[in-house]
Amino acid sequence: MPAVRKLGKPTDQRLAMMRGMVTLLLEKGRLETTLTRAKELKRAAEKMITVGKKNTLAAKREAMAFITKEDVVKKLFDEIAPKYQERNGGYTRIVRTGRRKGDNADMALIEFVDKINEVSEEAKS
């Protein structure tokens, strides 16, 4: 089993950061962060979308235990998860955006797969 990246933080801080980042990603649809954080965020976000696809009371309680905002949980179950009902994983993509100026860290943009399709359709019209 692969190890969890520690990201230079104690467990409680790392989990709190992941909860916040998953909430932001589900709320906004895309998020720019460092590459290593994006890779960890992808694991957590895809698990939440898989939970959302079940659409049971137990799944809603499981999502509420991890996601910090109730309206984001509602959005997960009503809008996001139904889009991926026929898809078995691979709900997000990571796009490298270059290096951060201050510390030269690899930066990446993490977004939902369908977000790219919506942007390209808007550009065509």
HELIX and SHEET records of a PDB file:
HELIX    1   1 THR A   11  LYS A   28  1                                  18    
HELIX    2   2 LEU A   35  LYS A   54  1                                  20    
HELIX    3   3 LEU A   57  PHE A   66  1                                  10    
HELIX    4   4 GLU A   70  LYS A   75  1                                   6    
HELIX    5   5 LEU A   76  ILE A   80  3                                   5    
HELIX    6   6 ALA A   81  LYS A   83  1                                   3    
HELIX    7   7 VAL A  113  LYS A  124  1                                  12    
SHEET    1   A 3 ARG A  30  THR A  34  0                                        
SHEET    2   A 3 ASP A 106  PHE A 112 -1                                        
SHEET    3   A 3 THR A  92  ARG A  99 -1                                        
END                                                                             
